[in-house]
Amino acid sequence: MLKQPPKLLQIAIMLFFFYSSNAQVNYDSLRSVATQTDSDSVAMDAYYKISKDISHTQPDSGIYYAKQALSFAQAMNNSEGESSALSQIGFSYYKKNHIDSSLFYWEKSAFIKDSLGDEFNAALVWENIAVQKIFLGEYNQALGFLDKAKAVFIRLDSVPKYETLILNYGLLYDVKGDYDEGYKYYMQAFESAQKRDDKYVMGLAKNNLSVMYYLMEDFAQSIKYGRETLVHWAAPKFEIDRIESHVNMAVSFERLGQIDSSIVYNQRGIEIAKAKGDQFSEAKFYTNLGALYFEEGKWDEAERYLLKAVKLKEQFSVREGTPSSYNKLASLYLRKNTFAKAKNFLDKAKEAANQIQSLEDLKTNEQITAEYLEATGNYKGALEAYQNFILLKDSLVNIETKKAIEKIKSAYELEKKEGEISMLKQENTITTLKNRNYLFTLISIALLLLTSLFALFYYVKNGRTQRENILILEDQKRELFELNESMKEQLDQAPSPNDWDQVKQNFLTLPGKEVRKIKLEHIEYIKSDGNGVYVHTSKDKYHVWIRLKGIHEILPEKHFVRCHKSYIVNLHKTNFTNSNYLVTEDGTQVPIGATYKERLHADG
């Protein structure tokens, strides 16, 4: 597991910075174009270009020129230009670390870009807003903006922007103190960029890891990843980016007690910042060097660098870190017994600390003031200053204690909520299982009912079929009885074996539901198949429930001969083909049984 976080949250701001073009711009030429052109559109573009190129190093000037571009865009009712200018103003305030102001302008820009359907640039602004929300501790809102931007970058297949967005997800977890998740996202972005050999994103990922380990107070790891960052950002086009890496390397060496190495990286940072005209970053390095030499007791070196730092900060109206620099200068002059200068910087420090409401700087200021008043013989004033120092110290302790309590409460509430969510999930799982069991029971009952209905239907149908079969059998018995009676009558009245001309006009009466009378001359053959007897004529076939023997007995024996155990043929309607078959007039082959051959041939 990775180590839990210290409280140096502000340093995480170094993780994501926005860099301007590396191209050298002739600002005088652009300003000349902006002021002399008659075209509002040209002036707007010129001011926007100036702001975009200098806001990283001169954020106050960036704000000024972006607002000039904004006024022209609004005058022309140019929504696209207005949204771009608003975004640039937000960026410049970001560089000054004025989070509320940057959010205000970015949110207005995103609203306009949304309304214009410019989803890619809107997503870029959402990403910027998300980063600011992270540092404000508004994690859920930050996650919402990141997810919106992510959906756009995925849909547009913008791989580089997707990778830097993944770094912001890492930042979210990093600042929350979930360093394992932060590490996972940083490495995911790095591995993706490595496949494309994108040195910039690879360097960003390693720089983020360097800062993360600094926050964890694992300074050796921080330096390791910082060196890897510099390898990825070795190309001249990444000089601006290397500035941030040098800041982190310098403070990491300082925390390890390796002051000489820290001084080296601060001096290298100054060289890069000067080469790029980045006076904003230059002031950072002067401040760091001044503090280092102050701790080393090298007053002249400390004075030189601290004065350079406050000069640049005053020039750019940089409030963050300025009270601390003033306090250090006051303490330095106090040690050099230069009391007038000490008093001057004490007053400046107090004013600057009150402006940004920094209790930490006010506490330090009261402590140094007490030392100054004691050194100048004002013991009453010194006592009051010490009392103020103790009050502020206690206040800060109370604030820190309150923050710690709030953090614990927040963690407890989060744990409680997670427990409730877990319980709710379990209840949902149980409910789902119950619903499934209930549904299964209903399905089982339905299948049982269907099976029962089918069985009942089959039983009823089978019973009805059996009753119908019984009725059919009764009908058949009755029919057979009637047939037998009829056959007896026909047998009694059977024609004598006279010539065919006399016989053929007689009828064979077939009893049944309908009485059928068939002329003997029309009968070709009669067949038995175990299911009664079929009388075949040249046109029809008639069925009757009687044995073949019974019907043979009532026919003229001379003309109707039994040729097979299943056949009787009309000799006048058939011809011999060979000793095995007779053929009827309709072409039917009637077999000749072995026991009937001799008799049949004798009759033939």
C-alpha positions as a printed NumPy array, in Angstrom:
array([[  0.   ,   0.   ,   0.   ],
       [  1.147,   3.542,  -0.692],
       [  1.706,   5.972,   2.133],
       [ -1.071,   8.244,   3.499],
       [ -1.019,  11.966,   2.551],
       [  0.551,  14.934,   4.368],
       [ -1.24 ,  18.261,   4.348],
       [  0.728,  19.992,   1.564],
       [ -2.239,  20.138,  -0.789],
       [ -1.314,  23.365,  -2.526],
       [  1.769,  21.806,  -4.071],
       [ -0.51 ,  19.512,  -6.075],
       [ -1.414,  22.571,  -8.143],
       [  1.9  ,  22.033,  -9.892],
       [  0.472,  18.842, -11.356],
       [ -1.531,  20.501, -14.082],
       [ -0.404,  23.691, -15.67 ],
       [ -1.29 ,  25.136, -18.973],
       [  1.522,  26.053, -21.29 ],
       [  1.633,  28.683, -23.998],
       [  3.142,  28.471, -27.46 ],
       [  6.927,  28.229, -27.59 ],
       [  7.09 ,  30.465, -30.628],
       [  8.554,  33.912, -30.117],
       [  5.895,  36.507, -30.798],
       [  6.457,  40.096, -31.747],
       [  4.118,  41.574, -29.16 ],
       [  4.813,  45.156, -30.214],
       [  3.759,  44.257, -33.758],
       [  0.568,  42.583, -32.529],
       [ -0.246,  45.541, -30.255],
       [  0.334,  47.853, -33.191],
       [ -2.054,  45.817, -35.343],
       [ -4.673,  45.794, -32.575],
       [ -4.567,  49.551, -32.018],
       [ -4.265,  50.686, -35.639],
       [ -6.652,  48.376, -37.491],
       [-10.14 ,  49.498, -38.442],
       [-11.404,  45.916, -38.194],
       [-12.847,  44.919, -34.813],
       [-12.378,  41.279, -35.783],
       [ -8.653,  41.737, -36.477],
       [ -8.196,  43.649, -33.206],
       [-10.01 ,  40.938, -31.282],
       [ -7.809,  38.201, -32.768],
       [ -4.615,  40.19 , -32.078],
       [ -5.479,  40.821, -28.425],
       [ -6.478,  37.19 , -27.949],
       [ -3.181,  36.023, -29.489],
       [ -1.163,  38.3  , -27.197],
       [ -3.031,  37.063, -24.122],
       [ -2.659,  33.422, -25.1  ],
       [  1.093,  33.728, -25.608],
       [  1.996,  35.715, -22.48 ],
       [ -0.533,  34.592, -19.858],
       [  1.709,  31.747, -18.665],
       [  4.562,  34.083, -17.812],
       [  2.657,  37.367, -17.288],
       [ -0.859,  36.469, -16.084],
       [ -1.855,  40.073, -15.259],
       [ -1.029,  41.184, -18.79 ],
       [ -2.802,  38.063, -20.038],
       [ -5.966,  39.154, -18.208],
       [ -5.727,  42.681, -19.617],
       [ -5.383,  41.634, -23.251],
       [ -7.995,  38.869, -22.969],
       [-10.484,  41.419, -21.606],
       [ -9.687,  43.679, -24.567],
       [-10.481,  40.754, -26.893],
       [-13.684,  40.109, -24.914],
       [-14.912,  43.693, -25.333],
       [-14.458,  43.531, -29.125],
       [-16.206,  40.122, -29.291],
       [-19.18 ,  41.411, -27.3  ],
       [-19.408,  44.551, -29.441],
       [-19.552,  42.384, -32.579],
       [-21.919,  39.885, -30.924],
       [-19.312,  37.23 , -31.782],
       [-20.199,  34.347, -29.434],
       [-17.259,  32.183, -30.49 ],
       [-14.746,  34.991, -29.86 ],
       [-16.459,  35.822, -26.571],
       [-16.195,  32.215, -25.31 ],
       [-12.501,  32.03 , -26.3  ],
       [-11.697,  35.32 , -24.532],
       [-13.564,  34.218, -21.388],
       [-11.636,  30.95 , -21.387],
       [ -8.339,  32.848, -21.694],
       [ -9.236,  35.177, -18.817],
       [-10.01 ,  32.124, -16.689],
       [ -6.648,  30.628, -17.628],
       [ -4.781,  33.8  , -16.635],
       [ -6.511,  33.875, -13.247],
       [ -5.589,  30.213, -12.865],
       [ -1.922,  31.137, -13.33 ],
       [ -2.338,  33.682, -10.531],
       [ -3.863,  30.906,  -8.401],
       [ -7.162,  32.812,  -8.141],
       [ -9.395,  29.764,  -8.256],
       [-12.761,  31.492,  -7.761],
       [-12.101,  33.98 , -10.563],
       [-10.841,  31.329, -12.972],
       [-13.938,  29.198, -12.292],
       [-16.253,  32.159, -12.878],
       [-14.863,  32.88 , -16.353],
       [-14.453,  29.225, -17.356],
       [-18.047,  28.383, -16.469],
       [-19.302,  31.321, -18.568],
       [-17.083,  30.174, -21.465],
       [-18.287,  26.572, -21.238],
       [-21.939,  27.702, -21.271],
       [-21.399,  29.631, -24.538],
       [-19.406,  26.81 , -26.169],
       [-22.177,  24.374, -25.225],
       [-24.798,  26.597, -26.833],
       [-22.652,  26.819, -30.004],
       [-22.317,  23.026, -30.203],
       [-18.514,  23.284, -29.932],
       [-18.277,  20.118, -27.871],
       [-14.5  ,  19.606, -28.134],
       [-13.546,  23.055, -26.812],
       [-16.376,  22.874, -24.283],
       [-14.845,  19.62 , -23.052],
       [-11.461,  21.343, -22.667],
       [-13.071,  23.962, -20.429],
       [-14.956,  21.293, -18.448],
       [-11.598,  19.662, -17.807],
       [-10.157,  22.943, -16.521],
       [-13.183,  23.455, -14.265],
       [-12.782,  19.912, -12.945],
       [ -9.169,  20.618, -11.91 ],
       [-10.241,  23.719,  -9.985],
       [-13.093,  21.825,  -8.335],
       [-10.569,  19.224,  -7.209],
       [ -8.495,  21.824,  -5.372],
       [-11.639,  23.262,  -3.828],
       [-12.437,  19.801,  -2.45 ],
       [-15.64 ,  19.55 ,  -4.517],
       [-14.813,  16.039,  -5.677],
       [-18.246,  14.899,  -6.869],
       [-18.647,  17.983,  -9.065],
       [-15.105,  17.51 , -10.367],
       [-15.864,  13.904, -11.25 ],
       [-19.008,  14.994, -13.085],
       [-17.073,  17.472, -15.274],
       [-14.339,  14.896, -15.941],
       [-16.907,  12.316, -17.023],
       [-18.557,  14.825, -19.406],
       [-15.208,  15.668, -21.004],
       [-14.218,  11.994, -21.171],
       [-17.377,  11.087, -23.107],
       [-16.565,  13.765, -25.719],
       [-12.894,  12.779, -26.14 ],
       [-13.836,   9.105, -26.527],
       [-16.543,   9.894, -29.079],
       [-14.157,  12.118, -31.078],
       [-11.334,   9.574, -30.698],
       [ -8.994,  12.261, -29.327],
       [ -6.329,  10.011, -27.785],
       [ -3.861,  12.703, -26.518],
       [ -6.637,  14.657, -24.774],
       [ -8.058,  11.427, -23.371],
       [ -4.657,  10.62 , -21.862],
       [ -4.266,  14.013, -20.176],
       [ -7.828,  13.63 , -18.912],
       [ -6.849,  10.311, -17.339],
       [ -4.08 ,  12.228, -15.539],
       [ -6.788,  14.474, -14.082],
       [ -8.622,  11.419, -12.777],
       [ -5.329,  10.514, -11.097],
       [ -5.116,  14.037,  -9.681],
       [ -8.617,  13.682,  -8.209],
       [ -7.677,  10.553,  -6.266],
       [ -4.229,  11.945,  -5.483],
       [ -5.631,  15.051,  -3.781],
       [ -8.232,  12.947,  -1.967],
       [ -5.34 ,  10.929,  -0.53 ],
       [ -6.151,   7.717,  -2.411],
       [ -2.62 ,   7.392,  -3.779],
       [ -3.073,   3.821,  -5.003],
       [ -5.821,   4.957,  -7.398],
       [ -3.815,   8.046,  -8.36 ],
       [ -0.799,   5.887,  -9.202],
       [ -2.969,   3.568, -11.299],
       [ -4.343,   6.412, -13.459],
       [ -0.931,   8.084, -13.875],
       [  0.601,   4.835, -15.081],
       [ -2.354,   4.145, -17.378],
       [ -1.811,   7.515, -19.092],
       [  1.953,   6.932, -19.26 ],
       [  1.629,   3.479, -20.861],
       [ -0.87 ,   4.758, -23.408],
       [  1.39 ,   7.697, -24.349],
       [  4.414,   5.382, -24.492],
       [  2.742,   3.39 , -27.292],
       [  2.527,   6.604, -29.317],
       [  5.938,   7.805, -28.121],
       [  4.315,  11.028, -26.905],
       [  7.136,  12.525, -24.812],
       [  5.008,  15.366, -23.512],
       [  2.276,  13.203, -21.955],
       [  4.874,  10.705, -20.722],
       [  6.667,  13.573, -18.958],
       [  3.388,  14.87 , -17.509],
       [  2.617,  11.457, -16.029],
       [  6.066,  11.117, -14.427],
       [  5.942,  14.713, -13.165],
       [  2.592,  13.991, -11.511],
       [  4.081,  10.915,  -9.869],
       [  7.006,  13.021,  -8.651],
       [  4.673,  15.536,  -7.008],
       [  2.514,  12.749,  -5.584],
       [  5.481,  11.154,  -3.83 ],
       [  6.524,  14.591,  -2.568],
       [  3.088,  14.944,  -0.97 ],
       [  3.621,  11.534,   0.595],
       [  6.964,  12.808,   1.92 ],
       [  8.762,  10.066,   0.029],
       [ 11.319,  12.508,  -1.351],
       [ 13.687,   9.892,  -2.773],
       [ 10.895,   8.53 ,  -5.   ],
       [  9.851,  12.069,  -5.846],
       [ 13.396,  12.819,  -7.09 ],
       [ 13.504,   9.506,  -9.013],
       [ 10.339,  10.338, -10.979],
       [ 11.475,  13.959, -11.334],
       [ 14.641,  12.82 , -13.091],
       [ 12.593,  10.551, -15.379],
       [ 10.387,  13.555, -16.161],
       [ 13.406,  15.577, -17.266],
       [ 14.488,  12.737, -19.568],
       [ 11.101,  12.778, -21.338],
       [ 11.142,  16.583, -21.502],
       [ 14.713,  16.872, -22.78 ],
       [ 13.708,  18.497, -26.08 ],
       [ 13.975,  22.341, -26.253],
       [ 10.242,  22.649, -26.962],
       [  9.539,  21.364, -23.429],
       [ 11.578,  24.041, -21.612],
       [  8.48 ,  25.687, -20.126],
       [  7.347,  22.307, -18.82 ],
       [ 10.767,  21.589, -17.309],
       [ 10.374,  24.658, -15.078],
       [  7.697,  22.935, -13.005],
       [  9.79 ,  19.791, -12.745],
       [ 12.775,  21.821, -11.487],
       [ 10.591,  23.395,  -8.798],
       [  9.61 ,  19.989,  -7.497],
       [ 13.139,  18.587,  -7.67 ],
       [ 14.484,  21.587,  -5.774],
       [ 12.014,  21.322,  -2.885],
       [ 12.453,  17.519,  -2.717],
       [ 16.238,  17.85 ,  -2.322],
       [ 15.638,  20.536,   0.294],
       [ 13.388,  18.234,   2.319],
       [ 16.053,  15.519,   2.122],
       [ 18.568,  17.994,   3.539],
       [ 20.601,  18.029,   0.325],
       [ 20.794,  21.813,   0.144],
       [ 23.514,  21.978,  -2.512],
       [ 21.424,  19.864,  -4.935],
       [ 18.362,  21.963,  -4.157],
       [ 20.313,  25.142,  -4.967],
       [ 21.478,  23.613,  -8.266],
       [ 17.907,  22.849,  -9.429],
       [ 16.659,  26.28 ,  -8.343],
       [ 19.455,  27.953, -10.329],
       [ 18.737,  25.774, -13.375],
       [ 15.093,  26.731, -13.073],
       [ 16.019,  30.429, -13.041],
       [ 18.047,  29.979, -16.228],
       [ 15.142,  28.315, -18.066],
       [ 12.613,  30.868, -16.784],
       [ 14.795,  33.78 , -17.871],
       [ 15.356,  32.234, -21.322],
       [ 11.603,  31.878, -21.811],
       [ 10.754,  35.253, -20.268],
       [  8.764,  33.498, -17.542],
       [  9.195,  36.035, -14.736],
       [  6.341,  34.465, -12.811],
       [  8.301,  31.197, -12.42 ],
       [ 11.542,  33.121, -11.986],
       [ 10.082,  34.669,  -8.823],
       [  9.36 ,  31.18 ,  -7.456],
       [ 12.985,  30.139,  -7.78 ],
       [ 14.251,  33.386,  -6.226],
       [ 11.939,  32.792,  -3.273],
       [ 13.179,  29.215,  -2.859],
       [ 16.85 ,  30.252,  -3.054],
       [ 16.315,  33.124,  -0.624],
       [ 14.689,  30.75 ,   1.88 ],
       [ 17.519,  28.215,   1.467],
       [ 20.265,  30.772,   2.07 ],
       [ 18.254,  32.21 ,   4.986],
       [ 18.189,  28.798,   6.659],
       [ 21.913,  28.466,   5.983],
       [ 22.544,  31.832,   7.658],
       [ 23.982,  33.313,   4.472],
       [ 22.292,  36.664,   4.921],
       [ 23.722,  38.509,   1.929],
       [ 22.739,  35.741,  -0.517],
       [ 19.352,  35.391,   1.129],
       [ 18.746,  39.159,   0.912],
       [ 19.708,  39.269,  -2.762],
       [ 17.345,  36.524,  -3.877],
       [ 14.448,  37.507,  -1.599],
       [ 14.562,  41.111,  -2.862],
       [ 14.513,  39.85 ,  -6.462],
       [ 11.516,  37.641,  -5.627],
       [  9.415,  40.379,  -3.966],
       [ 10.234,  42.811,  -6.77 ],
       [  8.779,  40.432,  -9.377],
       [  5.819,  39.526,  -7.158],
       [  4.979,  43.184,  -6.615],
       [  5.279,  43.754, -10.364],
       [  2.749,  41.   , -11.13 ],
       [  0.574,  41.574,  -8.038],
       [  1.232,  38.008,  -6.894],
       [ -0.314,  37.575,  -3.45 ],
       [  0.459,  33.928,  -2.733],
       [  3.806,  33.544,  -0.924],
       [  4.473,  37.289,  -0.829],
       [  3.777,  37.75 ,   2.964],
       [  6.206,  34.897,   3.687],
       [  8.943,  36.6  ,   1.638],
       [  8.346,  39.907,   3.436],
       [  8.526,  38.175,   6.822],
       [ 11.818,  36.495,   5.879],
       [ 13.292,  39.839,   4.77 ],
       [ 12.157,  41.455,   8.03 ],
       [ 13.743,  38.642,  10.052],
       [ 16.911,  38.883,   7.936],
       [ 17.288,  42.656,   8.496],
       [ 16.592,  42.156,  12.197],
       [ 19.559,  39.782,  12.373],
       [ 21.663,  42.31 ,  10.51 ],
       [ 20.46 ,  44.981,  12.991],
       [ 19.009,  47.01 ,  10.143],
       [ 15.902,  47.899,  12.15 ],
       [ 14.323,  50.449,   9.807],
       [ 14.259,  47.967,   6.915],
       [ 13.042,  45.252,   9.278],
       [ 10.12 ,  47.471,  10.365],
       [  9.306,  48.321,   6.747],
       [  9.017,  44.669,   5.691],
       [  7.115,  43.74 ,   8.881],
       [  4.457,  46.285,   7.952],
       [  4.343,  45.027,   4.348],
       [  4.072,  41.416,   5.51 ],
       [  1.203,  42.199,   7.888],
       [ -0.724,  44.075,   5.197],
       [ -0.207,  41.322,   2.599],
       [ -1.145,  38.571,   5.098],
       [ -4.365,  40.401,   6.003],
       [ -5.231,  40.745,   2.313],
       [ -5.13 ,  36.993,   1.766],
       [ -6.24 ,  36.212,   5.354],
       [ -3.242,  33.991,   6.02 ],
       [ -3.199,  33.222,   9.748],
       [  0.087,  31.354,   9.369],
       [  1.841,  34.431,   7.95 ],
       [  0.181,  36.686,  10.579],
       [  1.417,  34.364,  13.335],
       [  4.983,  34.498,  11.963],
       [  4.684,  38.276,  11.617],
       [  3.691,  38.704,  15.295],
       [  6.614,  36.516,  16.386],
       [  9.156,  38.559,  14.378],
       [  7.486,  41.805,  15.539],
       [  7.942,  40.714,  19.157],
       [ 11.635,  40.035,  18.462],
       [ 11.997,  43.434,  16.756],
       [ 10.284,  45.329,  19.595],
       [ 12.372,  43.495,  22.185],
       [ 15.557,  44.293,  20.253],
       [ 14.591,  47.991,  20.08 ],
       [ 13.718,  48.156,  23.82 ],
       [  9.907,  48.268,  23.509],
       [  9.198,  45.462,  25.982],
       [  5.537,  46.317,  26.451],
       [  4.943,  46.157,  22.702],
       [  7.   ,  42.971,  22.525],
       [  4.825,  41.369,  25.218],
       [  1.65 ,  42.296,  23.338],
       [  3.134,  40.899,  20.116],
       [  4.053,  37.637,  21.882],
       [  0.523,  37.402,  23.272],
       [ -0.874,  37.92 ,  19.769],
       [  1.545,  35.273,  18.525],
       [  0.285,  32.77 ,  21.146],
       [ -3.351,  33.586,  20.349],
       [ -2.77 ,  33.045,  16.632],
       [ -0.798,  29.879,  17.314],
       [ -3.602,  28.52 ,  19.5  ],
       [ -6.115,  29.577,  16.866],
       [ -4.18 ,  27.702,  14.194],
       [ -3.932,  24.669,  16.456],
       [ -7.674,  24.85 ,  17.007],
       [ -8.221,  25.207,  13.265],
       [ -5.942,  22.26 ,  12.557],
       [ -7.643,  20.271,  15.307],
       [-11.018,  21.195,  13.893],
       [ -9.857,  20.2  ,  10.405],
       [ -8.562,  16.901,  11.779],
       [-11.871,  16.305,  13.555],
       [-13.786,  17.238,  10.403],
       [-11.584,  14.906,   8.412],
       [-12.223,  12.075,  10.856],
       [-15.946,  12.869,  10.846],
       [-15.919,  12.985,   7.078],
       [-14.111,   9.644,   6.959],
       [-16.586,   8.229,   9.483],
       [-19.561,   9.551,   7.507],
       [-18.045,   8.135,   4.323],
       [-17.488,   4.784,   6.016],
       [-21.016,   4.919,   7.421],
       [-22.436,   5.795,   4.021],
       [-20.419,   3.032,   2.377],
       [-21.746,   0.653,   5.041],
       [-25.3  ,   1.811,   4.325],
       [-24.681,   1.402,   0.597],
       [-23.273,  -2.075,   1.234],
       [-26.281,  -2.938,   3.405],
       [-28.613,  -1.533,   0.765],
       [-26.858,  -3.616,  -1.896],
       [-27.262,  -6.705,   0.303],
       [-30.937,  -5.875,   0.822],
       [-31.33 ,  -5.33 ,  -2.909],
       [-29.599,  -8.66 ,  -3.524],
       [-31.905, -10.381,  -1.026],
       [-34.933,  -8.652,  -2.562],
       [-33.749,  -9.681,  -6.03 ],
       [-33.351, -13.282,  -4.856],
       [-36.775, -13.162,  -3.213],
       [-38.261, -11.762,  -6.401],
       [-36.512, -14.472,  -8.402],
       [-37.795, -17.169,  -6.017],
       [-41.261, -15.638,  -6.17 ],
       [-41.1  , -15.553,  -9.949],
       [-39.801, -19.124, -10.014],
       [-42.689, -20.185,  -7.751],
       [-45.201, -18.449, -10.024],
       [-43.673, -20.094, -13.08 ],
       [-43.739, -23.495, -11.346],
       [-47.396, -23.037, -10.368],
       [-48.216, -21.911, -13.903],
       [-46.451, -24.952, -15.38 ],
       [-48.23 , -27.218, -12.898],
       [-51.579, -25.711, -13.861],
       [-50.775, -26.043, -17.556],
       [-49.723, -29.669, -17.027],
       [-52.911, -30.35 , -15.082],
       [-55.03 , -28.692, -17.737],
       [-53.256, -30.661, -20.451],
       [-53.753, -33.898, -18.507],
       [-57.409, -33.028, -17.94 ],
       [-57.824, -32.154, -21.595],
       [-56.116, -35.4  , -22.615],
       [-58.284, -37.358, -20.184],
       [-61.478, -35.741, -21.42 ],
       [-60.442, -36.086, -25.029],
       [-59.334, -39.678, -24.489],
       [-62.607, -40.461, -22.697],
       [-64.58 , -38.869, -25.479],
       [-62.539, -40.778, -28.052],
       [-63.187, -44.001, -26.169],
       [-66.909, -43.235, -26.065],
       [-66.861, -42.408, -29.755],
       [-65.004, -45.663, -30.479],
       [-67.576, -47.59 , -28.45 ],
       [-70.365, -45.958, -30.454],
       [-68.524, -46.742, -33.7  ],
       [-68.077, -50.361, -32.641],
       [-71.764, -50.569, -31.758],
       [-72.624, -49.108, -35.166],
       [-70.29 , -51.6  , -36.81 ],
       [-71.878, -54.483, -34.901],
       [-75.291, -53.307, -35.916],
       [-74.124, -52.856, -39.484],
       [-72.558, -56.321, -39.502],
       [-75.73 , -57.764, -38.078],
       [-77.808, -56.052, -40.756],
       [-75.259, -57.094, -43.395],
       [-75.364, -60.672, -42.3  ],
       [-79.131, -60.62 , -42.435],
       [-78.991, -59.024, -45.857],
       [-76.454, -61.555, -47.016],
       [-78.689, -64.381, -45.864],
       [-81.493, -62.954, -47.928],
       [-79.211, -62.485, -50.938],
       [-77.885, -66.   , -50.493],
       [-81.407, -67.309, -50.552],
       [-82.142, -65.279, -53.664],
       [-78.679, -65.697, -55.262],
       [-78.845, -66.032, -59.03 ],
       [-78.209, -69.424, -60.442],
       [-75.02 , -69.887, -62.416],
       [-76.567, -69.039, -65.746],
       [-74.908, -67.239, -68.606],
       [-73.279, -63.943, -67.948],
       [-75.811, -62.034, -69.981],
       [-78.46 , -63.136, -67.548],
       [-76.33 , -62.576, -64.436],
       [-74.766, -59.183, -65.112],
       [-78.038, -57.27 , -64.74 ],
       [-78.386, -58.415, -61.126],
       [-77.261, -56.257, -58.173],
       [-75.051, -56.76 , -55.14 ],
       [-76.725, -54.926, -52.267],
       [-74.31 , -53.53 , -49.651],
       [-76.105, -52.617, -46.412],
       [-74.996, -49.876, -44.038],
       [-76.076, -46.394, -43.043],
       [-76.908, -45.927, -46.703],
       [-77.998, -48.916, -48.796],
       [-75.786, -49.301, -51.867],
       [-76.739, -51.416, -54.866],
       [-73.974, -52.305, -57.341],
       [-74.546, -53.979, -60.71 ],
       [-72.572, -57.195, -60.924],
       [-71.302, -56.316, -64.385],
       [-69.547, -53.229, -62.913],
       [-67.539, -55.111, -60.296],
       [-63.874, -55.656, -61.293],
       [-62.536, -57.247, -58.118],
       [-63.128, -57.422, -54.38 ],
       [-60.328, -57.138, -51.829],
       [-60.082, -57.903, -48.116],
       [-57.419, -56.154, -45.975],
       [-58.426, -57.149, -42.456],
       [-60.492, -54.018, -42.076],
       [-63.509, -55.258, -43.94 ],
       [-64.014, -55.701, -47.675],
       [-63.571, -53.212, -50.533],
       [-65.616, -53.633, -53.68 ],
       [-63.816, -52.091, -56.654],
       [-65.702, -50.992, -59.739],
       [-64.387, -49.183, -62.793],
       [-65.348, -45.855, -61.18 ],
       [-65.674, -46.265, -57.405],
       [-64.623, -48.217, -54.364],
       [-67.108, -49.352, -51.689],
       [-66.374, -50.513, -48.155],
       [-68.441, -52.97 , -46.168],
       [-67.885, -54.733, -42.825],
       [-68.047, -58.389, -43.831],
       [-65.68 , -61.31 , -44.359],
       [-64.496, -62.056, -47.9  ],
       [-65.901, -65.583, -47.616],
       [-69.34 , -64.222, -46.795],
       [-69.53 , -62.047, -49.878],
       [-68.082, -64.817, -52.105],
       [-70.908, -67.137, -51.124],
       [-73.594, -64.79 , -52.467],
       [-71.943, -64.12 , -55.828],
       [-72.337, -66.349, -58.934],
       [-69.464, -68.782, -58.489],
       [-69.01 , -69.295, -62.209],
       [-68.332, -65.629, -62.887],
       [-66.737, -64.415, -59.633],
       [-63.725, -66.564, -58.722],
       [-61.487, -66.416, -55.678],
       [-57.916, -66.126, -56.974],
       [-56.204, -65.313, -53.677],
       [-57.028, -65.503, -50.   ],
       [-57.633, -61.717, -50.137],
       [-59.112, -61.308, -53.639],
       [-62.216, -62.207, -55.667],
       [-62.142, -61.304, -59.368],
       [-64.79 , -60.844, -62.041],
       [-63.539, -63.142, -64.779],
       [-65.283, -60.973, -67.357],
       [-63.247, -57.897, -66.234],
       [-59.787, -59.452, -66.011],
       [-57.17 , -61.016, -68.275],
       [-54.322, -63.437, -67.575],
       [-50.826, -62.124, -68.007],
       [-48.989, -65.057, -66.511],
       [-49.519, -67.669, -63.867],
       [-48.96 , -65.135, -61.069],
       [-51.198, -62.16 , -61.927],
       [-54.518, -61.121, -63.369],
       [-54.927, -57.649, -64.766],
       [-58.176, -55.7  , -64.467],
       [-59.524, -53.299, -67.067],
       [-58.197, -50.334, -65.112],
       [-54.722, -51.917, -65.085],
       [-54.659, -53.202, -61.516],
       [-52.537, -56.341, -61.023],
       [-54.352, -58.874, -58.884],
       [-52.115, -61.64 , -57.465],
       [-52.96 , -65.337, -57.948],
       [-52.437, -67.436, -54.835],
       [-50.702, -70.826, -55.155],
       [-53.697, -72.768, -53.799],
       [-56.043, -71.131, -56.321],
       [-54.003, -71.462, -59.523],
       [-55.258, -74.909, -60.62 ],
       [-58.908, -74.139, -60.045],
       [-58.616, -70.732, -61.691],
       [-56.932, -72.094, -64.814],
       [-59.52 , -74.865, -65.034],
       [-62.338, -72.298, -64.893],
       [-60.532, -70.039, -67.317]])
